[in-house]
């Protein structure tokens, strides 16, 4: 019985950890797209081709692909746990 309880606790904490990372990737992607749209010309925005984002130590990396151009990479992080993401 103790083993079952322990396994349940470990699995639920692992699932919460994964869900938190997914939310971080989503929020960082949204911020990176917002920054990309505000920093680039409308022609570049029109050539948007895709996005890739993945968690890294201390934040999220976001790569935005543009047709006929090099991709743009953003490093996104939070200063405090509940702060919005900041991308550079």
PDB file of N, CA, C and O in Angstrom:
ATOM      1  N   UNK A   1       0.813  -1.189   0.000  1.00  0.00           N
ATOM      2  CA  UNK A   1       0.000   0.000   0.000  1.00  0.00           C
ATOM      3  C   UNK A   1       0.864   1.264   0.000  1.00  0.00           C
ATOM      4  O   UNK A   1       0.561   2.230  -0.699  1.00  0.00           O
ATOM      5  N   UNK A   2       1.939   1.247   0.787  1.00  0.00           N
ATOM      6  CA  UNK A   2       2.833   2.401   0.832  1.00  0.00           C
ATOM      7  C   UNK A   2       3.493   2.634  -0.523  1.00  0.00           C
ATOM      8  O   UNK A   2       3.672   3.775  -0.950  1.00  0.00           O
ATOM      9  N   UNK A   3       3.856   1.535  -1.196  1.00  0.00           N
ATOM     10  CA  UNK A   3       4.479   1.668  -2.519  1.00  0.00           C
ATOM     11  C   UNK A   3       3.511   2.286  -3.515  1.00  0.00           C
ATOM     12  O   UNK A   3       3.909   3.130  -4.318  1.00  0.00           O
ATOM     13  N   UNK A   4       2.264   1.885  -3.476  1.00  0.00           N
ATOM     14  CA  UNK A   4       1.257   2.430  -4.376  1.00  0.00           C
ATOM     15  C   UNK A   4       1.074   3.929  -4.130  1.00  0.00           C
ATOM     16  O   UNK A   4       0.971   4.704  -5.080  1.00  0.00           O
ATOM     17  N   UNK A   5       1.033   4.330  -2.891  1.00  0.00           N
ATOM     18  CA  UNK A   5       0.904   5.739  -2.546  1.00  0.00           C
ATOM     19  C   UNK A   5       2.123   6.527  -3.032  1.00  0.00           C
ATOM     20  O   UNK A   5       1.979   7.615  -3.590  1.00  0.00           O
ATOM     21  N   UNK A   6       3.298   5.988  -2.824  1.00  0.00           N
ATOM     22  CA  UNK A   6       4.526   6.647  -3.275  1.00  0.00           C
ATOM     23  C   UNK A   6       4.542   6.791  -4.793  1.00  0.00           C
ATOM     24  O   UNK A   6       4.874   7.858  -5.309  1.00  0.00           O
ATOM     25  N   UNK A   7       4.190   5.740  -5.504  1.00  0.00           N
ATOM     26  CA  UNK A   7       4.162   5.791  -6.972  1.00  0.00           C
ATOM     27  C   UNK A   7       3.159   6.830  -7.450  1.00  0.00           C
ATOM     28  O   UNK A   7       3.437   7.575  -8.390  1.00  0.00           O
ATOM     29  N   UNK A   8       2.002   6.886  -6.815  1.00  0.00           N
ATOM     30  CA  UNK A   8       0.979   7.868  -7.174  1.00  0.00           C
ATOM     31  C   UNK A   8       1.487   9.290  -6.961  1.00  0.00           C
ATOM     32  O   UNK A   8       1.265  10.157  -7.806  1.00  0.00           O
ATOM     33  N   UNK A   9       2.154   9.538  -5.861  1.00  0.00           N
ATOM     34  CA  UNK A   9       2.703  10.873  -5.582  1.00  0.00           C
ATOM     35  C   UNK A   9       3.770  11.261  -6.598  1.00  0.00           C
ATOM     36  O   UNK A   9       3.788  12.394  -7.078  1.00  0.00           O
ATOM     37  N   UNK A  10       4.650  10.336  -6.925  1.00  0.00           N
ATOM     38  CA  UNK A  10       5.722  10.623  -7.888  1.00  0.00           C
ATOM     39  C   UNK A  10       5.134  10.906  -9.267  1.00  0.00           C
ATOM     40  O   UNK A  10       5.543  11.860  -9.928  1.00  0.00           O
ATOM     41  N   UNK A  11       4.192  10.097  -9.700  1.00  0.00           N
ATOM     42  CA  UNK A  11       3.589  10.298 -11.016  1.00  0.00           C
ATOM     43  C   UNK A  11       2.810  11.605 -11.093  1.00  0.00           C
ATOM     44  O   UNK A  11       2.877  12.303 -12.105  1.00  0.00           O
ATOM     45  N   UNK A  12       2.083  11.940 -10.055  1.00  0.00           N
ATOM     46  CA  UNK A  12       1.316  13.189 -10.087  1.00  0.00           C
ATOM     47  C   UNK A  12       2.242  14.399 -10.069  1.00  0.00           C
ATOM     48  O   UNK A  12       1.960  15.395 -10.736  1.00  0.00           O
ATOM     49  N   UNK A  13       3.335  14.334  -9.323  1.00  0.00           N
ATOM     50  CA  UNK A  13       4.270  15.468  -9.314  1.00  0.00           C
ATOM     51  C   UNK A  13       4.986  15.580 -10.655  1.00  0.00           C
ATOM     52  O   UNK A  13       5.265  16.688 -11.113  1.00  0.00           O
ATOM     53  N   UNK A  14       5.283  14.459 -11.284  1.00  0.00           N
ATOM     54  CA  UNK A  14       5.911  14.481 -12.605  1.00  0.00           C
ATOM     55  C   UNK A  14       4.961  15.062 -13.643  1.00  0.00           C
ATOM     56  O   UNK A  14       5.377  15.832 -14.509  1.00  0.00           O
ATOM     57  N   UNK A  15       3.690  14.696 -13.556  1.00  0.00           N
ATOM     58  CA  UNK A  15       2.695  15.222 -14.492  1.00  0.00           C
ATOM     59  C   UNK A  15       2.530  16.726 -14.308  1.00  0.00           C
ATOM     60  O   UNK A  15       2.415  17.459 -15.290  1.00  0.00           O
ATOM     61  N   UNK A  16       2.518  17.191 -13.068  1.00  0.00           N
ATOM     62  CA  UNK A  16       2.415  18.632 -12.809  1.00  0.00           C
ATOM     63  C   UNK A  16       3.628  19.368 -13.338  1.00  0.00           C
ATOM     64  O   UNK A  16       3.498  20.459 -13.893  1.00  0.00           O
ATOM     65  N   UNK A  17       4.810  18.784 -13.172  1.00  0.00           N
ATOM     66  CA  UNK A  17       6.037  19.396 -13.664  1.00  0.00           C
ATOM     67  C   UNK A  17       5.980  19.541 -15.181  1.00  0.00           C
ATOM     68  O   UNK A  17       6.330  20.593 -15.717  1.00  0.00           O
ATOM     69  N   UNK A  18       5.540  18.489 -15.879  1.00  0.00           N
ATOM     70  CA  UNK A  18       5.428  18.531 -17.341  1.00  0.00           C
ATOM     71  C   UNK A  18       4.388  19.558 -17.771  1.00  0.00           C
ATOM     72  O   UNK A  18       4.608  20.291 -18.734  1.00  0.00           O
ATOM     73  N   UNK A  19       3.277  19.618 -17.081  1.00  0.00           N
ATOM     74  CA  UNK A  19       2.233  20.587 -17.420  1.00  0.00           C
ATOM     75  C   UNK A  19       2.743  22.008 -17.222  1.00  0.00           C
ATOM     76  O   UNK A  19       2.449  22.882 -18.038  1.00  0.00           O
ATOM     77  N   UNK A  20       3.496  22.259 -16.163  1.00  0.00           N
ATOM     78  CA  UNK A  20       4.073  23.587 -15.934  1.00  0.00           C
ATOM     79  C   UNK A  20       5.018  23.968 -17.064  1.00  0.00           C
ATOM     80  O   UNK A  20       5.002  25.111 -17.521  1.00  0.00           O
ATOM     81  N   UNK A  21       5.833  23.040 -17.517  1.00  0.00           N
ATOM     82  CA  UNK A  21       6.756  23.318 -18.622  1.00  0.00           C
ATOM     83  C   UNK A  21       5.993  23.630 -19.899  1.00  0.00           C
ATOM     84  O   UNK A  21       6.397  24.504 -20.666  1.00  0.00           O
ATOM     85  N   UNK A  22       4.891  22.920 -20.134  1.00  0.00           N
ATOM     86  CA  UNK A  22       4.090  23.168 -21.334  1.00  0.00           C
ATOM     87  C   UNK A  22       3.481  24.567 -21.295  1.00  0.00           C
ATOM     88  O   UNK A  22       3.438  25.258 -22.313  1.00  0.00           O
ATOM     89  N   UNK A  23       3.016  24.977 -20.137  1.00  0.00           N
ATOM     90  CA  UNK A  23       2.454  26.326 -19.993  1.00  0.00           C
ATOM     91  C   UNK A  23       3.551  27.363 -20.218  1.00  0.00           C
ATOM     92  O   UNK A  23       3.314  28.374 -20.879  1.00  0.00           O
ATOM     93  N   UNK A  24       4.741  27.129 -19.681  1.00  0.00           N
ATOM     94  CA  UNK A  24       5.866  28.051 -19.889  1.00  0.00           C
ATOM     95  C   UNK A  24       6.201  28.179 -21.373  1.00  0.00           C
ATOM     96  O   UNK A  24       6.416  29.286 -21.867  1.00  0.00           O
ATOM     97  N   UNK A  25       6.245  27.060 -22.081  1.00  0.00           N
ATOM     98  CA  UNK A  25       6.567  27.089 -23.517  1.00  0.00           C
ATOM     99  C   UNK A  25       5.498  27.864 -24.275  1.00  0.00           C
ATOM    100  O   UNK A  25       5.823  28.650 -25.165  1.00  0.00           O
ATOM    101  N   UNK A  26       4.240  27.658 -23.942  1.00  0.00           N
ATOM    102  CA  UNK A  26       3.148  28.376 -24.590  1.00  0.00           C
ATOM    103  C   UNK A  26       3.240  29.879 -24.334  1.00  0.00           C
ATOM    104  O   UNK A  26       3.143  30.676 -25.267  1.00  0.00           O
ATOM    105  N   UNK A  27       3.425  30.265 -23.079  1.00  0.00           N
ATOM    106  CA  UNK A  27       3.489  31.692 -22.737  1.00  0.00           C
ATOM    107  C   UNK A  27       4.716  32.358 -23.357  1.00  0.00           C
ATOM    108  O   UNK A  27       4.626  33.488 -23.836  1.00  0.00           O
ATOM    109  N   UNK A  28       5.855  31.678 -23.353  1.00  0.00           N
ATOM    110  CA  UNK A  28       7.063  32.245 -23.957  1.00  0.00           C
ATOM    111  C   UNK A  28       6.892  32.384 -25.468  1.00  0.00           C
ATOM    112  O   UNK A  28       7.343  33.367 -26.056  1.00  0.00           O
ATOM    113  N   UNK A  29       6.250  31.413 -26.091  1.00  0.00           N
ATOM    114  CA  UNK A  29       6.007  31.480 -27.539  1.00  0.00           C
ATOM    115  C   UNK A  29       5.124  32.670 -27.879  1.00  0.00           C
ATOM    116  O   UNK A  29       5.385  33.388 -28.844  1.00  0.00           O
ATOM    117  N   UNK A  30       4.088  32.876 -27.092  1.00  0.00           N
ATOM    118  CA  UNK A  30       3.207  34.024 -27.317  1.00  0.00           C
ATOM    119  C   UNK A  30       3.976  35.341 -27.207  1.00  0.00           C
ATOM    120  O   UNK A  30       3.791  36.239 -28.028  1.00  0.00           O
ATOM    121  N   UNK A  31       4.833  35.455 -26.199  1.00  0.00           N
ATOM    122  CA  UNK A  31       5.603  36.685 -26.019  1.00  0.00           C
ATOM    123  C   UNK A  31       6.597  36.865 -27.155  1.00  0.00           C
ATOM    124  O   UNK A  31       6.769  37.979 -27.649  1.00  0.00           O
ATOM    125  N   UNK A  32       7.254  35.793 -27.578  1.00  0.00           N
ATOM    126  CA  UNK A  32       8.225  35.888 -28.672  1.00  0.00           C
ATOM    127  C   UNK A  32       7.540  36.306 -29.972  1.00  0.00           C
ATOM    128  O   UNK A  32       8.088  37.112 -30.724  1.00  0.00           O
ATOM    129  N   UNK A  33       6.354  35.772 -30.245  1.00  0.00           N
ATOM    130  CA  UNK A  33       5.619  36.166 -31.453  1.00  0.00           C
ATOM    131  C   UNK A  33       5.216  37.637 -31.365  1.00  0.00           C
ATOM    132  O   UNK A  33       5.320  38.367 -32.351  1.00  0.00           O
ATOM    133  N   UNK A  34       4.763  38.071 -30.204  1.00  0.00           N
ATOM    134  CA  UNK A  34       4.419  39.482 -30.022  1.00  0.00           C
ATOM    135  C   UNK A  34       5.644  40.365 -30.283  1.00  0.00           C
ATOM    136  O   UNK A  34       5.544  41.366 -30.993  1.00  0.00           O
ATOM    137  N   UNK A  35       6.791  40.001 -29.716  1.00  0.00           N
ATOM    138  CA  UNK A  35       8.013  40.783 -29.913  1.00  0.00           C
ATOM    139  C   UNK A  35       8.450  40.753 -31.378  1.00  0.00           C
ATOM    140  O   UNK A  35       8.863  41.776 -31.924  1.00  0.00           O
ATOM    141  N   UNK A  36       8.363  39.600 -32.005  1.00  0.00           N
ATOM    142  CA  UNK A  36       8.728  39.462 -33.420  1.00  0.00           C
ATOM    143  C   UNK A  36       7.875  40.388 -34.281  1.00  0.00           C
ATOM    144  O   UNK A  36       8.394  41.086 -35.152  1.00  0.00           O
ATOM    145  N   UNK A  37       6.571  40.394 -34.037  1.00  0.00           N
ATOM    146  CA  UNK A  37       5.671  41.243 -34.829  1.00  0.00           C
ATOM    147  C   UNK A  37       5.951  42.723 -34.605  1.00  0.00           C
ATOM    148  O   UNK A  37       5.836  43.521 -35.535  1.00  0.00           O
ATOM    149  N   UNK A  38       6.316  43.100 -33.385  1.00  0.00           N
ATOM    150  CA  UNK A  38       6.535  44.525 -33.106  1.00  0.00           C
ATOM    151  C   UNK A  38       7.917  45.001 -33.556  1.00  0.00           C
ATOM    152  O   UNK A  38       8.118  46.199 -33.756  1.00  0.00           O
ATOM    153  N   UNK A  39       8.880  44.075 -33.720  1.00  0.00           N
ATOM    154  CA  UNK A  39      10.254  44.461 -34.075  1.00  0.00           C
ATOM    155  C   UNK A  39      10.556  44.387 -35.562  1.00  0.00           C
ATOM    156  O   UNK A  39      11.537  44.977 -36.015  1.00  0.00           O
ATOM    157  N   UNK A  40       9.743  43.680 -36.330  1.00  0.00           N
ATOM    158  CA  UNK A  40      10.069  43.457 -37.733  1.00  0.00           C
ATOM    159  C   UNK A  40       9.077  44.150 -38.653  1.00  0.00           C
ATOM    160  O   UNK A  40       8.003  44.580 -38.232  1.00  0.00           O
ATOM    161  N   UNK A  41       9.460  44.246 -39.901  1.00  0.00           N
ATOM    162  CA  UNK A  41       8.607  44.907 -40.892  1.00  0.00           C
ATOM    163  C   UNK A  41       7.402  44.035 -41.233  1.00  0.00           C
ATOM    164  O   UNK A  41       7.441  42.820 -41.041  1.00  0.00           O
ATOM    165  N   UNK A  42       6.338  44.646 -41.735  1.00  0.00           N
ATOM    166  CA  UNK A  42       5.163  43.859 -42.138  1.00  0.00           C
ATOM    167  C   UNK A  42       5.494  42.808 -43.206  1.00  0.00           C
ATOM    168  O   UNK A  42       4.890  41.736 -43.222  1.00  0.00           O
ATOM    169  N   UNK A  43       6.446  43.108 -44.096  1.00  0.00           N
ATOM    170  CA  UNK A  43       6.837  42.117 -45.114  1.00  0.00           C
ATOM    171  C   UNK A  43       7.447  40.884 -44.474  1.00  0.00           C
ATOM    172  O   UNK A  43       7.170  39.761 -44.897  1.00  0.00           O
ATOM    173  N   UNK A  44       8.271  41.084 -43.463  1.00  0.00           N
ATOM    174  CA  UNK A  44       8.885  39.952 -42.767  1.00  0.00           C
ATOM    175  C   UNK A  44       7.831  39.153 -42.017  1.00  0.00           C
ATOM    176  O   UNK A  44       7.858  37.923 -42.021  1.00  0.00           O
ATOM    177  N   UNK A  45       6.913  39.843 -41.380  1.00  0.00           N
ATOM    178  CA  UNK A  45       5.833  39.162 -40.657  1.00  0.00           C
ATOM    179  C   UNK A  45       4.999  38.335 -41.634  1.00  0.00           C
ATOM    180  O   UNK A  45       4.584  37.224 -41.307  1.00  0.00           O
ATOM    181  N   UNK A  46       4.751  38.873 -42.837  1.00  0.00           N
ATOM    182  CA  UNK A  46       3.981  38.145 -43.846  1.00  0.00           C
ATOM    183  C   UNK A  46       4.684  36.870 -44.297  1.00  0.00           C
ATOM    184  O   UNK A  46       4.031  35.933 -44.757  1.00  0.00           O
ATOM    185  N   UNK A  47       6.011  36.825 -44.172  1.00  0.00           N
ATOM    186  CA  UNK A  47       6.785  35.652 -44.589  1.00  0.00           C
ATOM    187  C   UNK A  47       7.006  34.661 -43.450  1.00  0.00           C
ATOM    188  O   UNK A  47       7.817  33.743 -43.574  1.00  0.00           O
ATOM    189  N   UNK A  48       6.290  34.842 -42.346  1.00  0.00           N
ATOM    190  CA  UNK A  48       6.362  33.907 -41.223  1.00  0.00           C
ATOM    191  C   UNK A  48       6.096  32.499 -41.740  1.00  0.00           C
ATOM    192  O   UNK A  48       5.152  32.269 -42.495  1.00  0.00           O
ATOM    193  N   UNK A  49       6.952  31.551 -41.318  1.00  0.00           N
ATOM    194  CA  UNK A  49       6.833  30.176 -41.817  1.00  0.00           C
ATOM    195  C   UNK A  49       6.592  29.157 -40.710  1.00  0.00           C
ATOM    196  O   UNK A  49       6.061  28.079 -40.979  1.00  0.00           O
ATOM    197  N   UNK A  50       6.967  29.470 -39.475  1.00  0.00           N
ATOM    198  CA  UNK A  50       6.761  28.510 -38.397  1.00  0.00           C
ATOM    199  C   UNK A  50       7.486  28.924 -37.133  1.00  0.00           C
ATOM    200  O   UNK A  50       8.210  29.919 -37.093  1.00  0.00           O
ATOM    201  N   UNK A  51       7.267  28.127 -36.110  1.00  0.00           N
ATOM    202  CA  UNK A  51       7.868  28.415 -34.807  1.00  0.00           C
ATOM    203  C   UNK A  51       8.225  27.101 -34.127  1.00  0.00           C
ATOM    204  O   UNK A  51       7.537  26.092 -34.285  1.00  0.00           O
ATOM    205  N   UNK A  52       9.303  27.133 -33.375  1.00  0.00           N
ATOM    206  CA  UNK A  52       9.714  25.987 -32.568  1.00  0.00           C
ATOM    207  C   UNK A  52      10.118  26.533 -31.210  1.00  0.00           C
ATOM    208  O   UNK A  52      10.826  27.536 -31.123  1.00  0.00           O
ATOM    209  N   UNK A  53       9.671  25.880 -30.157  1.00  0.00           N
ATOM    210  CA  UNK A  53      10.002  26.334 -28.799  1.00  0.00           C
ATOM    211  C   UNK A  53      10.266  25.128 -27.922  1.00  0.00           C
ATOM    212  O   UNK A  53       9.627  24.085 -28.061  1.00  0.00           O
ATOM    213  N   UNK A  54      11.226  25.287 -27.009  1.00  0.00           N
ATOM    214  CA  UNK A  54      11.575  24.190 -26.110  1.00  0.00           C
ATOM    215  C   UNK A  54      12.108  24.755 -24.800  1.00  0.00           C
ATOM    216  O   UNK A  54      12.750  25.806 -24.778  1.00  0.00           O
ATOM    217  N   UNK A  55      11.829  24.034 -23.696  1.00  0.00           N
ATOM    218  CA  UNK A  55      12.322  24.490 -22.398  1.00  0.00           C
ATOM    219  C   UNK A  55      13.828  24.275 -22.272  1.00  0.00           C
ATOM    220  O   UNK A  55      14.373  23.278 -22.745  1.00  0.00           O
ATOM    221  N   UNK A  56      14.477  25.223 -21.632  1.00  0.00           N
ATOM    222  CA  UNK A  56      15.904  25.133 -21.312  1.00  0.00           C
ATOM    223  C   UNK A  56      16.068  25.538 -19.856  1.00  0.00           C
ATOM    224  O   UNK A  56      15.127  26.026 -19.229  1.00  0.00           O
ATOM    225  N   UNK A  57      17.242  25.338 -19.332  1.00  0.00           N
ATOM    226  CA  UNK A  57      17.504  25.717 -17.948  1.00  0.00           C
ATOM    227  C   UNK A  57      17.284  27.224 -17.780  1.00  0.00           C
ATOM    228  O   UNK A  57      17.949  28.025 -18.436  1.00  0.00           O
ATOM    229  N   UNK A  58      16.379  27.598 -16.926  1.00  0.00           N
ATOM    230  CA  UNK A  58      16.131  29.005 -16.647  1.00  0.00           C
ATOM    231  C   UNK A  58      15.145  29.681 -17.577  1.00  0.00           C
ATOM    232  O   UNK A  58      14.952  30.891 -17.467  1.00  0.00           O
ATOM    233  N   UNK A  59      14.506  28.951 -18.497  1.00  0.00           N
ATOM    234  CA  UNK A  59      13.555  29.603 -19.384  1.00  0.00           C
ATOM    235  C   UNK A  59      13.154  28.757 -20.564  1.00  0.00           C
ATOM    236  O   UNK A  59      13.051  27.533 -20.481  1.00  0.00           O
ATOM    237  N   UNK A  60      12.927  29.454 -21.680  1.00  0.00           N
ATOM    238  CA  UNK A  60      12.463  28.799 -22.906  1.00  0.00           C
ATOM    239  C   UNK A  60      13.179  29.432 -24.092  1.00  0.00           C
ATOM    240  O   UNK A  60      13.333  30.653 -24.143  1.00  0.00           O
ATOM    241  N   UNK A  61      13.615  28.618 -25.042  1.00  0.00           N
ATOM    242  CA  UNK A  61      14.164  29.102 -26.318  1.00  0.00           C
ATOM    243  C   UNK A  61      13.042  29.046 -27.342  1.00  0.00           C
ATOM    244  O   UNK A  61      12.294  28.070 -27.391  1.00  0.00           O
ATOM    245  N   UNK A  62      12.922  30.078 -28.156  1.00  0.00           N
ATOM    246  CA  UNK A  62      11.906  30.135 -29.206  1.00  0.00           C
ATOM    247  C   UNK A  62      12.606  30.517 -30.497  1.00  0.00           C
ATOM    248  O   UNK A  62      13.344  31.501 -30.547  1.00  0.00           O
ATOM    249  N   UNK A  63      12.371  29.734 -31.539  1.00  0.00           N
ATOM    250  CA  UNK A  63      12.951  30.002 -32.853  1.00  0.00           C
ATOM    251  C   UNK A  63      11.809  30.268 -33.820  1.00  0.00           C
ATOM    252  O   UNK A  63      10.905  29.444 -33.962  1.00  0.00           O
ATOM    253  N   UNK A  64      11.849  31.419 -34.486  1.00  0.00           N
ATOM    254  CA  UNK A  64      10.822  31.797 -35.451  1.00  0.00           C
ATOM    255  C   UNK A  64      11.436  31.713 -36.843  1.00  0.00           C
ATOM    256  O   UNK A  64      12.471  32.318 -37.122  1.00  0.00           O
ATOM    257  N   UNK A  65      10.778  30.955 -37.704  1.00  0.00           N
ATOM    258  CA  UNK A  65      11.251  30.741 -39.066  1.00  0.00           C
ATOM    259  C   UNK A  65      10.514  31.674 -40.026  1.00  0.00           C
ATOM    260  O   UNK A  65       9.298  31.852 -39.942  1.00  0.00           O
ATOM    261  N   UNK A  66      11.296  32.269 -40.951  1.00  0.00           N
ATOM    262  CA  UNK A  66      10.762  33.203 -41.934  1.00  0.00           C
ATOM    263  C   UNK A  66      11.205  32.735 -43.316  1.00  0.00           C
ATOM    264  O   UNK A  66      12.380  32.432 -43.523  1.00  0.00           O
ATOM    265  N   UNK A  67      10.261  32.675 -44.271  1.00  0.00           N
ATOM    266  CA  UNK A  67      10.597  32.267 -45.636  1.00  0.00           C
ATOM    267  C   UNK A  67      11.627  33.211 -46.232  1.00  0.00           C
ATOM    268  O   UNK A  67      11.489  34.430 -46.132  1.00  0.00           O
ATOM    269  N   UNK A  68      12.660  32.651 -46.852  1.00  0.00           N
ATOM    270  CA  UNK A  68      13.670  33.448 -47.537  1.00  0.00           C
ATOM    271  C   UNK A  68      14.583  34.232 -46.619  1.00  0.00           C
ATOM    272  O   UNK A  68      15.232  35.178 -47.064  1.00  0.00           O
ATOM    273  N   UNK A  69      14.650  33.868 -45.358  1.00  0.00           N
ATOM    274  CA  UNK A  69      15.473  34.611 -44.404  1.00  0.00           C
ATOM    275  C   UNK A  69      15.970  33.663 -43.327  1.00  0.00           C
ATOM    276  O   UNK A  69      15.463  32.553 -43.168  1.00  0.00           O
ATOM    277  N   UNK A  70      16.964  34.121 -42.598  1.00  0.00           N
ATOM    278  CA  UNK A  70      17.436  33.347 -41.453  1.00  0.00           C
ATOM    279  C   UNK A  70      16.364  33.338 -40.372  1.00  0.00           C
ATOM    280  O   UNK A  70      15.536  34.246 -40.293  1.00  0.00           O
ATOM    281  N   UNK A  71      16.391  32.310 -39.550  1.00  0.00           N
ATOM    282  CA  UNK A  71      15.447  32.253 -38.436  1.00  0.00           C
ATOM    283  C   UNK A  71      15.883  33.228 -37.354  1.00  0.00           C
ATOM    284  O   UNK A  71      17.052  33.606 -37.273  1.00  0.00           O
ATOM    285  N   UNK A  72      14.937  33.623 -36.534  1.00  0.00           N
ATOM    286  CA  UNK A  72      15.230  34.497 -35.405  1.00  0.00           C
ATOM    287  C   UNK A  72      15.031  33.702 -34.130  1.00  0.00           C
ATOM    288  O   UNK A  72      14.011  33.034 -33.960  1.00  0.00           O
ATOM    289  N   UNK A  73      16.017  33.773 -33.225  1.00  0.00           N
ATOM    290  CA  UNK A  73      15.944  33.006 -31.990  1.00  0.00           C
ATOM    291  C   UNK A  73      15.798  33.948 -30.801  1.00  0.00           C
ATOM    292  O   UNK A  73      16.495  34.957 -30.696  1.00  0.00           O
ATOM    293  N   UNK A  74      14.889  33.602 -29.924  1.00  0.00           N
ATOM    294  CA  UNK A  74      14.647  34.379 -28.708  1.00  0.00           C
ATOM    295  C   UNK A  74      14.936  33.515 -27.493  1.00  0.00           C
ATOM    296  O   UNK A  74      14.618  32.326 -27.472  1.00  0.00           O
ATOM    297  N   UNK A  75      15.537  34.120 -26.492  1.00  0.00           N
ATOM    298  CA  UNK A  75      15.699  33.485 -25.179  1.00  0.00           C
ATOM    299  C   UNK A  75      14.713  34.165 -24.245  1.00  0.00           C
ATOM    300  O   UNK A  75      14.780  35.376 -24.031  1.00  0.00           O
ATOM    301  N   UNK A  76      13.805  33.387 -23.694  1.00  0.00           N
ATOM    302  CA  UNK A  76      12.746  33.943 -22.858  1.00  0.00           C
ATOM    303  C   UNK A  76      12.899  33.442 -21.422  1.00  0.00           C
ATOM    304  O   UNK A  76      13.249  32.285 -21.189  1.00  0.00           O
ATOM    305  N   UNK A  77      12.633  34.325 -20.472  1.00  0.00           N
ATOM    306  CA  UNK A  77      12.729  33.954 -19.069  1.00  0.00           C
ATOM    307  C   UNK A  77      11.803  34.832 -18.238  1.00  0.00           C
ATOM    308  O   UNK A  77      11.296  35.852 -18.705  1.00  0.00           O
ATOM    309  N   UNK A  78      11.598  34.415 -17.012  1.00  0.00           N
ATOM    310  CA  UNK A  78      10.843  35.210 -16.027  1.00  0.00           C
ATOM    311  C   UNK A  78      11.831  35.680 -14.962  1.00  0.00           C
ATOM    312  O   UNK A  78      12.770  34.962 -14.618  1.00  0.00           O
ATOM    313  N   UNK A  79      11.617  36.879 -14.446  1.00  0.00           N
ATOM    314  CA  UNK A  79      12.453  37.346 -13.341  1.00  0.00           C
ATOM    315  C   UNK A  79      11.957  36.780 -12.016  1.00  0.00           C
ATOM    316  O   UNK A  79      12.756  36.431 -11.147  1.00  0.00           O
ATOM    317  N   UNK A  80      10.644  36.691 -11.864  1.00  0.00           N
ATOM    318  CA  UNK A  80      10.009  36.090 -10.687  1.00  0.00           C
ATOM    319  C   UNK A  80       9.021  35.045 -11.202  1.00  0.00           C
ATOM    320  O   UNK A  80       8.629  35.075 -12.368  1.00  0.00           O
ATOM    321  N   UNK A  81       8.626  34.133 -10.336  1.00  0.00           N
ATOM    322  CA  UNK A  81       7.776  33.016 -10.749  1.00  0.00           C
ATOM    323  C   UNK A  81       6.480  33.441 -11.432  1.00  0.00           C
ATOM    324  O   UNK A  81       6.053  32.797 -12.391  1.00  0.00           O
ATOM    325  N   UNK A  82       5.850  34.505 -10.960  1.00  0.00           N
ATOM    326  CA  UNK A  82       4.560  34.926 -11.527  1.00  0.00           C
ATOM    327  C   UNK A  82       4.681  36.067 -12.527  1.00  0.00           C
ATOM    328  O   UNK A  82       3.661  36.555 -13.014  1.00  0.00           O
ATOM    329  N   UNK A  83       5.882  36.503 -12.845  1.00  0.00           N
ATOM    330  CA  UNK A  83       6.066  37.578 -13.833  1.00  0.00           C
ATOM    331  C   UNK A  83       5.787  37.043 -15.236  1.00  0.00           C
ATOM    332  O   UNK A  83       5.898  35.842 -15.479  1.00  0.00           O
ATOM    333  N   UNK A  84       5.427  37.929 -16.150  1.00  0.00           N
ATOM    334  CA  UNK A  84       5.294  37.497 -17.543  1.00  0.00           C
ATOM    335  C   UNK A  84       6.685  37.206 -18.136  1.00  0.00           C
ATOM    336  O   UNK A  84       7.699  37.655 -17.602  1.00  0.00           O
ATOM    337  N   UNK A  85       6.717  36.468 -19.220  1.00  0.00           N
ATOM    338  CA  UNK A  85       7.987  36.169 -19.857  1.00  0.00           C
ATOM    339  C   UNK A  85       8.560  37.397 -20.515  1.00  0.00           C
ATOM    340  O   UNK A  85       7.824  38.252 -21.009  1.00  0.00           O
ATOM    341  N   UNK A  86       9.866  37.485 -20.523  1.00  0.00           N
ATOM    342  CA  UNK A  86      10.614  38.542 -21.201  1.00  0.00           C
ATOM    343  C   UNK A  86      11.519  37.830 -22.200  1.00  0.00           C
ATOM    344  O   UNK A  86      12.241  36.901 -21.840  1.00  0.00           O
ATOM    345  N   UNK A  87      11.476  38.271 -23.462  1.00  0.00           N
ATOM    346  CA  UNK A  87      12.271  37.605 -24.514  1.00  0.00           C
ATOM    347  C   UNK A  87      13.304  38.581 -25.079  1.00  0.00           C
ATOM    348  O   UNK A  87      13.023  39.764 -25.268  1.00  0.00           O
ATOM    349  N   UNK A  88      14.480  38.071 -25.341  1.00  0.00           N
ATOM    350  CA  UNK A  88      15.577  38.869 -25.915  1.00  0.00           C
ATOM    351  C   UNK A  88      16.069  38.196 -27.178  1.00  0.00           C
ATOM    352  O   UNK A  88      16.989  38.695 -27.826  1.00  0.00           O
TER     353      UNK A  88
END
